[in-house]
């Protein structure tokens, strides 16, 4: 089964209050890492002798800075997201007094409690339909496109590029918006690839353990 942190389909079947409660820490910590990302970006610019007031792509070491910035952003944001889910599991185990076995089933295998679902009767059908074995049949590229680029990269592009551009005093530059679209598409692809390989690693490890 796919972990609840990356099982977007089951997450969409949860009650609204449950969705919000589970998302507060992962999303909050993921966005909170952006403060560190921009600090790292400035440090990298100084180390590579770049002027961030001028277009980075036209400067020497600009591409290197872009790659390092993007990699740092993805690592920090994914780390913040995962830490948020770890804290969710910690709260369920130590505050709500869930048994450790139940915590593992819910957060690692997506066996969510019936009370969390909009329609309790669909519980088993939802869980089996969205197992990682079913997801992986559609292929890695399909997963990266839909889960990484379309469901992560597009939303990050909207919140990090479109909204700030239209809230500013100047009209957004089409070339700048296009450049950032490519940036967040690459970021989404990296996010999708990272979550794919992490889920695949967990799936294969559990499969090997069952054969023992």
N, C-alpha and C positions, 0 to 999 in steps of 0.2 A: 504493500500500500504506500501511496505517496504521503509525505509528511504534510500536516495541516498548513504549515507556513507557505508551501508552494502549491497547495491544492486549491486553485482559484475557483474551480467549478463547485466544489462542495461549499466553499466559503460563501458563494452567492446564494446557496440554499439555506443559509443560517438566518435566524431571526435578526431583525435590524439592530436590536439592542445588543445581541451577542456579537454581531459583526463589528459594531462600534467599539465595544469593550475589548475585543481581541486586537483591534487595529491601533488603538491609542498608543501603546508602547512601541510596537514595531515601526509604525509610520513616523511617530514622533522622534524616535532615536535615529531613524534613517535620515530624516530631514535635518535633525540636529547636527549630524556629521558634516553638513555643508559648511558650517563655520570653520571646521578643521580643513576641509577641502580647499577653501579659498586661501587659508593661511599657507597651506602647502603649495598652492599655485603661485603665490607671491614669492615664496622661498625658492621654488624652482626657477622662476623668472630671473631672480637675482643671481642664482648660481649659474644660469646659462646666458647671462648678460642680455636679457630681453627687455624691451620696453612694451608693457602691456597696453599703453595708450595708442600704440600703432598696431596695424594688423599683424597678428602673430605669424600667419602663414607666409608673409613676405620676408621674414627675418631668418637669418641663419639660426639653426637649432630650434626653429619654430615648430617643425614637425615633431622633433624629439620631445619638446615641452608638451605638445598636444597629447602625444601618446602617454607620457608619464602622468599628465594631469588626469586623463581619462581613466587610466588604470587605477590611480589613487582614489578617484571619485567612486569607482565601482566597488573597490575593495572596502572602503570605509562605509559606504551606504549599505552594502550587503551585510557587513559586520554589524552595523547598527540595527538593521532589520532582524537579523538572527538573534542578537542579544535581547531584543524586545520580545521575541517568542520564548526565549529561555526564561525571561522574567515572568511571562504569562504562565509557563509551566510551574515555576517556582511558587507563584501566588496560589495556584490551584492545589499544589501539594502541601504547602506549609501554612497557608491562611485558611483555605477551604477544606483542608485535611483530606484530600484525595489520596487513596493508596498509590504507591509508585507505579504499580502495574497499570492502573487506570490512566495515569498521566502519560505513560509511554504509548498506550493504545490511542489516546486522543490526539496527542501532538505529533507522534511519529508515524502513526498508521491511519490517521483521519477517522477513527471510530468515534465520532462525536456523539455525545448524549442525545437521546431522542428529543429531550426538551429544548435543545438548541435549534432544532430544525423547524422550518416553516410548516412542513407536512411530515408528521411522524411516520405515516404509513410508507413514505418513500425511503426511509432510512437505509435499508439493506440494498435496495436497487441503486441508490445514489453512491453508496460506498463501493460496491462492486463495479459499477460502471466507470468509476473514476479512479480505479486502482492504477498504480504506475505501469503495470503490465499492459493495460489498455492504452494508456497515454503513449507509451514507447512504440506501440504498433504504428502509430501515425508518423513516426520518424523524428529524428533530431531537428532537421531543418524546419519542419512544421511547428515544433515546439518553440524553437528560437524565434520564429517569425511571429507567432500568435502570443506567446507568453512573454517574450522578451521585448520585441520591437513594438508590437501593437498595444499590448496591455501594460507595458512599463515605459518604454521609450517615448511613446506618444504622449502619455500623461505627464511625464517629466518635461517634455518639450513645451507642453501647454503652460505648465506652472513656472518653468524656469526661463522660458523665452517669450512666449506669446503674451502672457499676462504682464510681466514687467515692461515689455516693449510698449504696450498700449496704455500703461499707467504712467509712462514717462512724459516729459514735455515735448519730445521730438517724435516725429513720425518714424515708425520702424523701417529700417533699411531692408529692402527685399533680399539683397545679397547677404546681409547679416542673418536674417531669418532662415535663409536657405542653408547657410553654413551651419547654423545651430541645429537645423533639422538633421543634417548629416551627422553632426556630433552626437545628438541624442539617439539617432538610429544605431550608430556604432555602440553607444553605451547600452542600449537595449539589447543589442545582439550579444554583447559580452555578459550582461546580466542573465539573459536566457541561456547562454552556453554554460555559465557557471552553475546555475540551478539545475540544468539538465545533467551535467556530469556529477554533481553532488547527489541528486536523486538516483541516478543510475548506479553510483557507487554503493549507496545504501541498499538498493534493490538487489544487486549482485551479492553483497555481503550477507544479507538475510537469506538469500537463496542457498548460498554455500552452507550457512549454519543449519538450515533445515535438512540438508543432505547428510549431516553428521549423525 
